[in-house]
Amino acid sequence: MKFTKMQGAGNDYVVIESNGAVHDWSKLAIEALNRHFGIGADSLLLVMPSNTADFQMRIFDTDGSEAEACGNGIRCLTRYVYERGLVKGGAKSISVETQSGVREIKLNIKSDKLVGIQANMGRPRFAAEEIPVSGLNGHKITTAGALLNYEVNVGGTDVILSLVSMGNPHAVFFQQKPVAEFPLGKLGPMIENLSIFPNRVNFEVARVVNRKLVEARVWERGVGETLACGSGACAIIAAGQSLGQLDPKIEVKLPGGVLGVEWDGKGDVLLSGPAEIVFTGEWTGKE
């Protein structure tokens, strides 16, 4: 099986062009993504044919579960299909089918080189049933409608979560201390697996440096702590702007790099950032 290793702000992927083949992708992800006995990556990214878009993307994480959305992944897919010559000449955009809908990706091409990628990540959703969140009885909710101040206690620590869906579920915690001081390795898995999240949740701890800059760390559902998360950066601007803390255009500084995010407060969130090919190879699998 030929593969391409890619990364977007340190969020890394094993990319496979499947051509519609049917395999046990969950099993393959568990084996291939292992950093000691496999290729090693956060997620397995499948480039597939689509009946409704130019391409289809499926994402499987290290635990074998399938993700509905992936902002860094969709930019890596865009880089992959462009460098492989799969994009029509002169195209300024492509469409990608994902588990959470079709997404439009803008291409910034100069002298036949792809120098920038901006992904439309869809509209944020704040309703409990869209995130989804269940079993709210007994929990204090201080913001009606949108769950922007959802108080929970995990591991003896009080955490106020802002809940939002970017096609996949997110819980954002804004704190005033540097995010490096947050015990993400301890509390991240606890928040991911809270009983109120039937599909588990991606967790972001963020600090607003100013209205245009946020520093953040991410605990990704099904993976653990990652160097970056594109949909997480989108969730941060959606939550932060709804709380009146952020401007419509911001940068999110993550351990693996900086992502640019835009949201007008009403429509779709736009995500920009790096997407690079690291190396190519051939996976023989387990004997």
ROPAKE-488277 format. One record per residue (C-alpha): x, y, z; residue number from 1. Coordinates in steps of 0.05 Angstrom, whole numbers, plus 32768, in hexadecimal, padded with zeros to 4 digits. Last residue first. Layout:
<nodes>
<node><c1>X</c1><c2>Y</c2><c3>Z</c3><kero>NUM</kero></node>
...
</nodes>
This chain:
<nodes>
<node><c1>8037</c1><c2>7F34</c2><c3>80B0</c3><kero>287</kero></node>
<node><c1>8020</c1><c2>7F79</c2><c3>80C3</c3><kero>286</kero></node>
<node><c1>801B</c1><c2>7FAE</c2><c3>808E</c3><kero>285</kero></node>
<node><c1>8048</c1><c2>7FB7</c2><c3>8051</c3><kero>284</kero></node>
<node><c1>8041</c1><c2>8002</c2><c3>804F</c3><kero>283</kero></node>
<node><c1>8064</c1><c2>8024</c2><c3>8015</c3><kero>282</kero></node>
<node><c1>8083</c1><c2>806A</c2><c3>8018</c3><kero>281</kero></node>
<node><c1>807C</c1><c2>80B4</c2><c3>800C</c3><kero>280</kero></node>
<node><c1>8098</c1><c2>80ED</c2><c3>8035</c3><kero>279</kero></node>
<node><c1>8086</c1><c2>812E</c2><c3>805A</c3><kero>278</kero></node>
<node><c1>8052</c1><c2>814E</c2><c3>802C</c3><kero>277</kero></node>
<node><c1>803B</c1><c2>8190</c2><c3>8047</c3><kero>276</kero></node>
<node><c1>7FFB</c1><c2>81B4</c2><c3>805B</c3><kero>275</kero></node>
<node><c1>8001</c1><c2>81F9</c2><c3>807C</c3><kero>274</kero></node>
<node><c1>7FC7</c1><c2>8224</c2><c3>8093</c3><kero>273</kero></node>
<node><c1>7F84</c1><c2>8243</c2><c3>8082</c3><kero>272</kero></node>
<node><c1>7F3E</c1><c2>8237</c2><c3>809E</c3><kero>271</kero></node>
<node><c1>7EFD</c1><c2>8259</c2><c3>808B</c3><kero>270</kero></node>
<node><c1>7EC0</c1><c2>8253</c2><c3>80B9</c3><kero>269</kero></node>
<node><c1>7E7C</c1><c2>8256</c2><c3>8097</c3><kero>268</kero></node>
<node><c1>7E45</c1><c2>8289</c2><c3>80A2</c3><kero>267</kero></node>
<node><c1>7E2C</c1><c2>82B3</c2><c3>80DC</c3><kero>266</kero></node>
<node><c1>7E62</c1><c2>82CD</c2><c3>810B</c3><kero>265</kero></node>
<node><c1>7E8E</c1><c2>82E5</c2><c3>80D1</c3><kero>264</kero></node>
<node><c1>7EC0</c1><c2>82AD</c2><c3>80DC</c3><kero>263</kero></node>
<node><c1>7F0A</c1><c2>82AA</c2><c3>80C8</c3><kero>262</kero></node>
<node><c1>7F42</c1><c2>827C</c2><c3>80DF</c3><kero>261</kero></node>
<node><c1>7F8C</c1><c2>827C</c2><c3>80D2</c3><kero>260</kero></node>
<node><c1>7FB5</c1><c2>8242</c2><c3>80EE</c3><kero>259</kero></node>
<node><c1>7FF9</c1><c2>8248</c2><c3>810F</c3><kero>258</kero></node>
<node><c1>802A</c1><c2>820F</c2><c3>811C</c3><kero>257</kero></node>
<node><c1>8036</c1><c2>81CD</c2><c3>813E</c3><kero>256</kero></node>
<node><c1>802C</c1><c2>81E1</c2><c3>8187</c3><kero>255</kero></node>
<node><c1>7FEE</c1><c2>820B</c2><c3>8174</c3><kero>254</kero></node>
<node><c1>7FE8</c1><c2>8256</c2><c3>8167</c3><kero>253</kero></node>
<node><c1>7FA2</c1><c2>8267</c2><c3>814E</c3><kero>252</kero></node>
<node><c1>7FA0</c1><c2>82A5</c2><c3>8122</c3><kero>251</kero></node>
<node><c1>7F62</c1><c2>82D0</c2><c3>811D</c3><kero>250</kero></node>
<node><c1>7F2F</c1><c2>82EF</c2><c3>80EE</c3><kero>249</kero></node>
<node><c1>7EE9</c1><c2>8300</c2><c3>8106</c3><kero>248</kero></node>
<node><c1>7F04</c1><c2>831E</c2><c3>8147</c3><kero>247</kero></node>
<node><c1>7F04</c1><c2>82F9</c2><c3>8189</c3><kero>246</kero></node>
<node><c1>7EEB</c1><c2>82FE</c2><c3>81D1</c3><kero>245</kero></node>
<node><c1>7EA0</c1><c2>830C</c2><c3>81C8</c3><kero>244</kero></node>
<node><c1>7E8A</c1><c2>82C8</c2><c3>81E3</c3><kero>243</kero></node>
<node><c1>7E70</c1><c2>82B5</c2><c3>819E</c3><kero>242</kero></node>
<node><c1>7EB3</c1><c2>82CB</c2><c3>8181</c3><kero>241</kero></node>
<node><c1>7ED8</c1><c2>829D</c2><c3>81B0</c3><kero>240</kero></node>
<node><c1>7EAA</c1><c2>8261</c2><c3>81A3</c3><kero>239</kero></node>
<node><c1>7EAC</c1><c2>8266</c2><c3>8158</c3><kero>238</kero></node>
<node><c1>7EF5</c1><c2>827A</c2><c3>8156</c3><kero>237</kero></node>
<node><c1>7F08</c1><c2>823F</c2><c3>8182</c3><kero>236</kero></node>
<node><c1>7EDD</c1><c2>820D</c2><c3>815C</c3><kero>235</kero></node>
<node><c1>7F01</c1><c2>8220</c2><c3>811C</c3><kero>234</kero></node>
<node><c1>7F44</c1><c2>8214</c2><c3>813E</c3><kero>233</kero></node>
<node><c1>7F2A</c1><c2>81D1</c2><c3>8154</c3><kero>232</kero></node>
<node><c1>7F14</c1><c2>81C0</c2><c3>810D</c3><kero>231</kero></node>
<node><c1>7F5D</c1><c2>81CC</c2><c3>80F9</c3><kero>230</kero></node>
<node><c1>7F7E</c1><c2>81A6</c2><c3>8131</c3><kero>229</kero></node>
<node><c1>7FC8</c1><c2>81AD</c2><c3>8142</c3><kero>228</kero></node>
<node><c1>8002</c1><c2>818C</c2><c3>8165</c3><kero>227</kero></node>
<node><c1>7FD6</c1><c2>8153</c2><c3>817D</c3><kero>226</kero></node>
<node><c1>7FC3</c1><c2>813C</c2><c3>81C3</c3><kero>225</kero></node>
<node><c1>7F9B</c1><c2>80FB</c2><c3>81C1</c3><kero>224</kero></node>
<node><c1>7F85</c1><c2>80D6</c2><c3>8182</c3><kero>223</kero></node>
<node><c1>7F3C</c1><c2>80BD</c2><c3>8186</c3><kero>222</kero></node>
<node><c1>7F21</c1><c2>8101</c2><c3>819A</c3><kero>221</kero></node>
<node><c1>7F56</c1><c2>8135</c2><c3>8193</c3><kero>220</kero></node>
<node><c1>7F73</c1><c2>8158</c2><c3>81D0</c3><kero>219</kero></node>
<node><c1>7F88</c1><c2>819C</c2><c3>81B7</c3><kero>218</kero></node>
<node><c1>7FB5</c1><c2>81D4</c2><c3>81CE</c3><kero>217</kero></node>
<node><c1>7FA9</c1><c2>821E</c2><c3>81C1</c3><kero>216</kero></node>
<node><c1>7FC5</c1><c2>8264</c2><c3>81BA</c3><kero>215</kero></node>
<node><c1>7F95</c1><c2>8299</c2><c3>81A0</c3><kero>214</kero></node>
<node><c1>7FA3</c1><c2>82D7</c2><c3>8178</c3><kero>213</kero></node>
<node><c1>7F78</c1><c2>830D</c2><c3>8158</c3><kero>212</kero></node>
<node><c1>7F50</c1><c2>8325</c2><c3>8194</c3><kero>211</kero></node>
<node><c1>7F8D</c1><c2>8320</c2><c3>81C1</c3><kero>210</kero></node>
<node><c1>7FB3</c1><c2>82E8</c2><c3>81E3</c3><kero>209</kero></node>
<node><c1>7F73</c1><c2>82C0</c2><c3>81EB</c3><kero>208</kero></node>
<node><c1>7F87</c1><c2>827F</c2><c3>820D</c3><kero>207</kero></node>
<node><c1>7F6C</c1><c2>823D</c2><c3>81F5</c3><kero>206</kero></node>
<node><c1>7F61</c1><c2>81F5</c2><c3>820D</c3><kero>205</kero></node>
<node><c1>7F41</c1><c2>81CD</c2><c3>81D6</c3><kero>204</kero></node>
<node><c1>7F1C</c1><c2>818B</c2><c3>81DF</c3><kero>203</kero></node>
<node><c1>7F01</c1><c2>815D</c2><c3>81A8</c3><kero>202</kero></node>
<node><c1>7EC3</c1><c2>8138</c2><c3>81C0</c3><kero>201</kero></node>
<node><c1>7EA5</c1><c2>80F3</c2><c3>81CC</c3><kero>200</kero></node>
<node><c1>7E6D</c1><c2>80DC</c2><c3>819E</c3><kero>199</kero></node>
<node><c1>7E39</c1><c2>80D8</c2><c3>81D7</c3><kero>198</kero></node>
<node><c1>7E58</c1><c2>8115</c2><c3>81F9</c3><kero>197</kero></node>
<node><c1>7E34</c1><c2>811F</c2><c3>823B</c3><kero>196</kero></node>
<node><c1>7E56</c1><c2>80E1</c2><c3>8257</c3><kero>195</kero></node>
<node><c1>7E9A</c1><c2>8104</c2><c3>8257</c3><kero>194</kero></node>
<node><c1>7ECC</c1><c2>80DD</c2><c3>822C</c3><kero>193</kero></node>
<node><c1>7EF2</c1><c2>8116</c2><c3>820B</c3><kero>192</kero></node>
<node><c1>7EF0</c1><c2>813D</c2><c3>824C</c3><kero>191</kero></node>
<node><c1>7F13</c1><c2>8106</c2><c3>8272</c3><kero>190</kero></node>
<node><c1>7F44</c1><c2>80F9</c2><c3>8239</c3><kero>189</kero></node>
<node><c1>7F59</c1><c2>8142</c2><c3>823A</c3><kero>188</kero></node>
<node><c1>7F5D</c1><c2>8149</c2><c3>8286</c3><kero>187</kero></node>
<node><c1>7F9E</c1><c2>8123</c2><c3>8293</c3><kero>186</kero></node>
<node><c1>7FC6</c1><c2>812F</c2><c3>8253</c3><kero>185</kero></node>
<node><c1>7FAB</c1><c2>8176</c2><c3>824F</c3><kero>184</kero></node>
<node><c1>7FC4</c1><c2>818C</c2><c3>8293</c3><kero>183</kero></node>
<node><c1>7FC2</c1><c2>81D6</c2><c3>8280</c3><kero>182</kero></node>
<node><c1>8004</c1><c2>81FC</c2><c3>828C</c3><kero>181</kero></node>
<node><c1>8017</c1><c2>81FD</c2><c3>8242</c3><kero>180</kero></node>
<node><c1>7FD5</c1><c2>8221</c2><c3>8234</c3><kero>179</kero></node>
<node><c1>7FF1</c1><c2>8260</c2><c3>8253</c3><kero>178</kero></node>
<node><c1>7FC2</c1><c2>8278</c2><c3>828A</c3><kero>177</kero></node>
<node><c1>7F83</c1><c2>82A1</c2><c3>827B</c3><kero>176</kero></node>
<node><c1>7F57</c1><c2>8265</c2><c3>8269</c3><kero>175</kero></node>
<node><c1>7F25</c1><c2>8257</c2><c3>8231</c3><kero>174</kero></node>
<node><c1>7F0B</c1><c2>8210</c2><c3>822E</c3><kero>173</kero></node>
<node><c1>7EEF</c1><c2>81F8</c2><c3>81EB</c3><kero>172</kero></node>
<node><c1>7EC5</c1><c2>81B9</c2><c3>81E2</c3><kero>171</kero></node>
<node><c1>7EC0</c1><c2>819E</c2><c3>819B</c3><kero>170</kero></node>
<node><c1>7E93</c1><c2>816D</c2><c3>8176</c3><kero>169</kero></node>
<node><c1>7E9C</c1><c2>815E</c2><c3>812B</c3><kero>168</kero></node>
<node><c1>7E7A</c1><c2>8181</c2><c3>80F1</c3><kero>167</kero></node>
<node><c1>7E97</c1><c2>81C0</c2><c3>8110</c3><kero>166</kero></node>
<node><c1>7E6C</c1><c2>81B5</c2><c3>814E</c3><kero>165</kero></node>
<node><c1>7E6F</c1><c2>81E3</c2><c3>8189</c3><kero>164</kero></node>
<node><c1>7E73</c1><c2>81E0</c2><c3>81D5</c3><kero>163</kero></node>
<node><c1>7E92</c1><c2>8216</c2><c3>8201</c3><kero>162</kero></node>
<node><c1>7EAD</c1><c2>81F5</c2><c3>823F</c3><kero>161</kero></node>
<node><c1>7EB8</c1><c2>8210</c2><c3>8285</c3><kero>160</kero></node>
<node><c1>7EE8</c1><c2>81E2</c2><c3>82AB</c3><kero>159</kero></node>
<node><c1>7EE8</c1><c2>81D6</c2><c3>82F6</c3><kero>158</kero></node>
<node><c1>7F21</c1><c2>81A8</c2><c3>830A</c3><kero>157</kero></node>
<node><c1>7F19</c1><c2>816C</c2><c3>8339</c3><kero>156</kero></node>
<node><c1>7F2A</c1><c2>813A</c2><c3>8302</c3><kero>155</kero></node>
<node><c1>7EF3</c1><c2>8157</c2><c3>82D7</c3><kero>154</kero></node>
<node><c1>7EBF</c1><c2>8188</c2><c3>82F0</c3><kero>153</kero></node>
<node><c1>7E8F</c1><c2>81A4</c2><c3>82BC</c3><kero>152</kero></node>
<node><c1>7E72</c1><c2>81E8</c2><c3>82AD</c3><kero>151</kero></node>
<node><c1>7E55</c1><c2>81F7</c2><c3>8269</c3><kero>150</kero></node>
<node><c1>7E5D</c1><c2>8240</c2><c3>8257</c3><kero>149</kero></node>
<node><c1>7E54</c1><c2>8245</c2><c3>820C</c3><kero>148</kero></node>
<node><c1>7E1D</c1><c2>8211</c2><c3>8204</c3><kero>147</kero></node>
<node><c1>7DF4</c1><c2>8238</c2><c3>81D1</c3><kero>146</kero></node>
<node><c1>7DAB</c1><c2>823D</c2><c3>81E4</c3><kero>145</kero></node>
<node><c1>7DAE</c1><c2>8260</c2><c3>8227</c3><kero>144</kero></node>
<node><c1>7DF3</c1><c2>826E</c2><c3>8243</c3><kero>143</kero></node>
<node><c1>7E00</c1><c2>825D</c2><c3>828C</c3><kero>142</kero></node>
<node><c1>7DF5</c1><c2>8211</c2><c3>8288</c3><kero>141</kero></node>
<node><c1>7DFE</c1><c2>81EE</c2><c3>82CA</c3><kero>140</kero></node>
<node><c1>7DFC</c1><c2>81A3</c2><c3>82C6</c3><kero>139</kero></node>
<node><c1>7DCA</c1><c2>8177</c2><c3>82EA</c3><kero>138</kero></node>
<node><c1>7DA3</c1><c2>8166</c2><c3>82AC</c3><kero>137</kero></node>
<node><c1>7DCC</c1><c2>816D</c2><c3>826C</c3><kero>136</kero></node>
<node><c1>7DC9</c1><c2>8124</c2><c3>8259</c3><kero>135</kero></node>
<node><c1>7DDC</c1><c2>812E</c2><c3>8210</c3><kero>134</kero></node>
<node><c1>7E0C</c1><c2>8156</c2><c3>81E6</c3><kero>133</kero></node>
<node><c1>7E14</c1><c2>814F</c2><c3>819A</c3><kero>132</kero></node>
<node><c1>7E2E</c1><c2>8181</c2><c3>817F</c3><kero>131</kero></node>
<node><c1>7DEE</c1><c2>8186</c2><c3>8156</c3><kero>130</kero></node>
<node><c1>7DBF</c1><c2>816F</c2><c3>818D</c3><kero>129</kero></node>
<node><c1>7DDB</c1><c2>81A1</c2><c3>81BE</c3><kero>128</kero></node>
<node><c1>7DD4</c1><c2>81DC</c2><c3>818E</c3><kero>127</kero></node>
<node><c1>7E14</c1><c2>8204</c2><c3>8180</c3><kero>126</kero></node>
<node><c1>7E24</c1><c2>81F5</c2><c3>8137</c3><kero>125</kero></node>
<node><c1>7E5D</c1><c2>8216</c2><c3>8113</c3><kero>124</kero></node>
<node><c1>7E54</c1><c2>8220</c2><c3>80C7</c3><kero>123</kero></node>
<node><c1>7E7F</c1><c2>81FB</c2><c3>8095</c3><kero>122</kero></node>
<node><c1>7ECA</c1><c2>81EF</c2><c3>8093</c3><kero>121</kero></node>
<node><c1>7ED9</c1><c2>8216</c2><c3>8054</c3><kero>120</kero></node>
<node><c1>7F22</c1><c2>8207</c2><c3>8048</c3><kero>119</kero></node>
<node><c1>7F57</c1><c2>8239</c2><c3>8033</c3><kero>118</kero></node>
<node><c1>7F97</c1><c2>821F</c2><c3>8014</c3><kero>117</kero></node>
<node><c1>7FD4</c1><c2>8248</c2><c3>8001</c3><kero>116</kero></node>
<node><c1>8013</c1><c2>8244</c2><c3>7FD7</c3><kero>115</kero></node>
<node><c1>8000</c1><c2>820F</c2><c3>7FA5</c3><kero>114</kero></node>
<node><c1>8034</c1><c2>8218</c2><c3>7F6E</c3><kero>113</kero></node>
<node><c1>8024</c1><c2>8221</c2><c3>7F25</c3><kero>112</kero></node>
<node><c1>8044</c1><c2>8266</c2><c3>7F24</c3><kero>111</kero></node>
<node><c1>8016</c1><c2>827C</c2><c3>7F5E</c3><kero>110</kero></node>
<node><c1>7FDB</c1><c2>8252</c2><c3>7F74</c3><kero>109</kero></node>
<node><c1>7FAE</c1><c2>8263</c2><c3>7FAF</c3><kero>108</kero></node>
<node><c1>7F7B</c1><c2>822B</c2><c3>7FB0</c3><kero>107</kero></node>
<node><c1>7F37</c1><c2>8232</c2><c3>7FD2</c3><kero>106</kero></node>
<node><c1>7F17</c1><c2>81F4</c2><c3>7FF1</c3><kero>105</kero></node>
<node><c1>7ECC</c1><c2>81E9</c2><c3>7FF1</c3><kero>104</kero></node>
<node><c1>7EB0</c1><c2>81B6</c2><c3>8022</c3><kero>103</kero></node>
<node><c1>7E7B</c1><c2>8181</c2><c3>8016</c3><kero>102</kero></node>
<node><c1>7E5A</c1><c2>8167</c2><c3>8055</c3><kero>101</kero></node>
<node><c1>7E69</c1><c2>814C</c2><c3>809B</c3><kero>100</kero></node>
<node><c1>7E85</c1><c2>8108</c2><c3>8085</c3><kero>99</kero></node>
<node><c1>7EAF</c1><c2>812C</c2><c3>8052</c3><kero>98</kero></node>
<node><c1>7EA7</c1><c2>813A</c2><c3>8007</c3><kero>97</kero></node>
<node><c1>7EDD</c1><c2>8169</c2><c3>7FEC</c3><kero>96</kero></node>
<node><c1>7ED2</c1><c2>81A0</c2><c3>7FBA</c3><kero>95</kero></node>
<node><c1>7F0B</c1><c2>81C2</c2><c3>7F94</c3><kero>94</kero></node>
<node><c1>7F1F</c1><c2>820A</c2><c3>7F88</c3><kero>93</kero></node>
<node><c1>7F45</c1><c2>8238</c2><c3>7F5A</c3><kero>92</kero></node>
<node><c1>7F4B</c1><c2>8204</c2><c3>7F22</c3><kero>91</kero></node>
<node><c1>7F79</c1><c2>8219</c2><c3>7EEA</c3><kero>90</kero></node>
<node><c1>7F8D</c1><c2>81D2</c2><c3>7ED8</c3><kero>89</kero></node>
<node><c1>7F5F</c1><c2>819E</c2><c3>7EF6</c3><kero>88</kero></node>
<node><c1>7F76</c1><c2>8182</c2><c3>7F38</c3><kero>87</kero></node>
<node><c1>7F91</c1><c2>813A</c2><c3>7F39</c3><kero>86</kero></node>
<node><c1>7FD8</c1><c2>814E</c2><c3>7F28</c3><kero>85</kero></node>
<node><c1>7FF5</c1><c2>8129</c2><c3>7F63</c3><kero>84</kero></node>
<node><c1>800D</c1><c2>816B</c2><c3>7F82</c3><kero>83</kero></node>
<node><c1>7FC6</c1><c2>8187</c2><c3>7F7F</c3><kero>82</kero></node>
<node><c1>7FA6</c1><c2>8147</c2><c3>7F9A</c3><kero>81</kero></node>
<node><c1>7FD6</c1><c2>8145</c2><c3>7FD5</c3><kero>80</kero></node>
<node><c1>7FD4</c1><c2>818F</c2><c3>7FE6</c3><kero>79</kero></node>
<node><c1>7F88</c1><c2>818C</c2><c3>7FE8</c3><kero>78</kero></node>
<node><c1>7F89</c1><c2>814D</c2><c3>8013</c3><kero>77</kero></node>
<node><c1>7FB8</c1><c2>816F</c2><c3>8043</c3><kero>76</kero></node>
<node><c1>7F88</c1><c2>81AA</c2><c3>8047</c3><kero>75</kero></node>
<node><c1>7F4F</c1><c2>817A</c2><c3>8056</c3><kero>74</kero></node>
<node><c1>7F79</c1><c2>8159</c2><c3>808C</c3><kero>73</kero></node>
<node><c1>7F89</c1><c2>8199</c2><c3>80B0</c3><kero>72</kero></node>
<node><c1>7F3F</c1><c2>81A9</c2><c3>80B5</c3><kero>71</kero></node>
<node><c1>7F25</c1><c2>8164</c2><c3>80C6</c3><kero>70</kero></node>
<node><c1>7EDB</c1><c2>8152</c2><c3>80CA</c3><kero>69</kero></node>
<node><c1>7EB0</c1><c2>8114</c2><c3>80D8</c3><kero>68</kero></node>
<node><c1>7EE7</c1><c2>80EA</c2><c3>80F8</c3><kero>67</kero></node>
<node><c1>7EE8</c1><c2>809F</c2><c3>80F3</c3><kero>66</kero></node>
<node><c1>7EFE</c1><c2>8074</c2><c3>812E</c3><kero>65</kero></node>
<node><c1>7F3A</c1><c2>8045</c2><c3>8127</c3><kero>64</kero></node>
<node><c1>7F5B</c1><c2>805A</c2><c3>8168</c3><kero>63</kero></node>
<node><c1>7F91</c1><c2>8080</c2><c3>8141</c3><kero>62</kero></node>
<node><c1>7F5F</c1><c2>80A8</c2><c3>811A</c3><kero>61</kero></node>
<node><c1>7F3B</c1><c2>8099</c2><c3>80D8</c3><kero>60</kero></node>
<node><c1>7F2B</c1><c2>80D1</c2><c3>80A7</c3><kero>59</kero></node>
<node><c1>7F04</c1><c2>80CC</c2><c3>8067</c3><kero>58</kero></node>
<node><c1>7F0A</c1><c2>80FE</c2><c3>802E</c3><kero>57</kero></node>
<node><c1>7EE3</c1><c2>80FF</c2><c3>7FED</c3><kero>56</kero></node>
<node><c1>7EF9</c1><c2>8123</c2><c3>7FAE</c3><kero>55</kero></node>
<node><c1>7EDD</c1><c2>8151</c2><c3>7F78</c3><kero>54</kero></node>
<node><c1>7E99</c1><c2>8150</c2><c3>7F99</c3><kero>53</kero></node>
<node><c1>7E55</c1><c2>812C</c2><c3>7F98</c3><kero>52</kero></node>
<node><c1>7E64</c1><c2>80E8</c2><c3>7F7B</c3><kero>51</kero></node>
<node><c1>7EA8</c1><c2>80E4</c2><c3>7F9E</c3><kero>50</kero></node>
<node><c1>7EE9</c1><c2>80BF</c2><c3>7F91</c3><kero>49</kero></node>
<node><c1>7F16</c1><c2>80B2</c2><c3>7FCE</c3><kero>48</kero></node>
<node><c1>7F52</c1><c2>80D1</c2><c3>7FF1</c3><kero>47</kero></node>
<node><c1>7F57</c1><c2>80AE</c2><c3>8034</c3><kero>46</kero></node>
<node><c1>7F79</c1><c2>80CE</c2><c3>806F</c3><kero>45</kero></node>
<node><c1>7F93</c1><c2>80A2</c2><c3>80A8</c3><kero>44</kero></node>
<node><c1>7F9C</c1><c2>80CC</c2><c3>80E7</c3><kero>43</kero></node>
<node><c1>7FCD</c1><c2>80E3</c2><c3>811D</c3><kero>42</kero></node>
<node><c1>800A</c1><c2>80C4</c2><c3>80FC</c3><kero>41</kero></node>
<node><c1>803C</c1><c2>808B</c2><c3>8100</c3><kero>40</kero></node>
<node><c1>8052</c1><c2>805C</c2><c3>80C9</c3><kero>39</kero></node>
<node><c1>8048</c1><c2>801E</c2><c3>80F4</c3><kero>38</kero></node>
<node><c1>8068</c1><c2>7FFB</c2><c3>8130</c3><kero>37</kero></node>
<node><c1>807F</c1><c2>8036</c2><c3>815A</c3><kero>36</kero></node>
<node><c1>8054</c1><c2>8070</c2><c3>8143</c3><kero>35</kero></node>
<node><c1>8016</c1><c2>8045</c2><c3>8139</c3><kero>34</kero></node>
<node><c1>7FEF</c1><c2>8066</c2><c3>8100</c3><kero>33</kero></node>
<node><c1>7FF5</c1><c2>802A</c2><c3>80D1</c3><kero>32</kero></node>
<node><c1>7FD8</c1><c2>7FF6</c2><c3>8101</c3><kero>31</kero></node>
<node><c1>7F9E</c1><c2>801C</c2><c3>811F</c3><kero>30</kero></node>
<node><c1>7F8E</c1><c2>803D</c2><c3>80DD</c3><kero>29</kero></node>
<node><c1>7F8E</c1><c2>7FFA</c2><c3>80B7</c3><kero>28</kero></node>
<node><c1>7F5C</c1><c2>7FDD</c2><c3>80E9</c3><kero>27</kero></node>
<node><c1>7F2E</c1><c2>8019</c2><c3>80E1</c3><kero>26</kero></node>
<node><c1>7F36</c1><c2>8018</c2><c3>8095</c3><kero>25</kero></node>
<node><c1>7F1E</c1><c2>7FD0</c2><c3>808E</c3><kero>24</kero></node>
<node><c1>7F23</c1><c2>7FD4</c2><c3>8043</c3><kero>23</kero></node>
<node><c1>7EF8</c1><c2>7FE7</c2><c3>8007</c3><kero>22</kero></node>
<node><c1>7F1A</c1><c2>8007</c2><c3>7FCB</c3><kero>21</kero></node>
<node><c1>7EFA</c1><c2>8046</c2><c3>7FAF</c3><kero>20</kero></node>
<node><c1>7F3A</c1><c2>8061</c2><c3>7F90</c3><kero>19</kero></node>
<node><c1>7F5D</c1><c2>805D</c2><c3>7FD4</c3><kero>18</kero></node>
<node><c1>7F91</c1><c2>8094</c2><c3>7FCE</c3><kero>17</kero></node>
<node><c1>7FB1</c1><c2>808D</c2><c3>8013</c3><kero>16</kero></node>
<node><c1>7FCA</c1><c2>80C5</c2><c3>8040</c3><kero>15</kero></node>
<node><c1>7FEB</c1><c2>80B5</c2><c3>8083</c3><kero>14</kero></node>
<node><c1>7FDF</c1><c2>80F4</c2><c3>80A9</c3><kero>13</kero></node>
<node><c1>8000</c1><c2>8126</c2><c3>80D8</c3><kero>12</kero></node>
<node><c1>7FE9</c1><c2>8162</c2><c3>8101</c3><kero>11</kero></node>
<node><c1>802B</c1><c2>8186</c2><c3>8106</c3><kero>10</kero></node>
<node><c1>8010</c1><c2>81C7</c2><c3>80E9</c3><kero>9</kero></node>
<node><c1>7FF4</c1><c2>819F</c2><c3>80AF</c3><kero>8</kero></node>
<node><c1>8019</c1><c2>815E</c2><c3>80A2</c3><kero>7</kero></node>
<node><c1>8020</c1><c2>812A</c2><c3>806C</c3><kero>6</kero></node>
<node><c1>803A</c1><c2>80E3</c2><c3>8064</c3><kero>5</kero></node>
<node><c1>8029</c1><c2>80C6</c2><c3>8020</c3><kero>4</kero></node>
<node><c1>8016</c1><c2>807D</c2><c3>8017</c3><kero>3</kero></node>
<node><c1>801F</c1><c2>8041</c2><c3>7FE9</c3><kero>2</kero></node>
<node><c1>8000</c1><c2>8000</c2><c3>8000</c3><kero>1</kero></node>
</nodes>
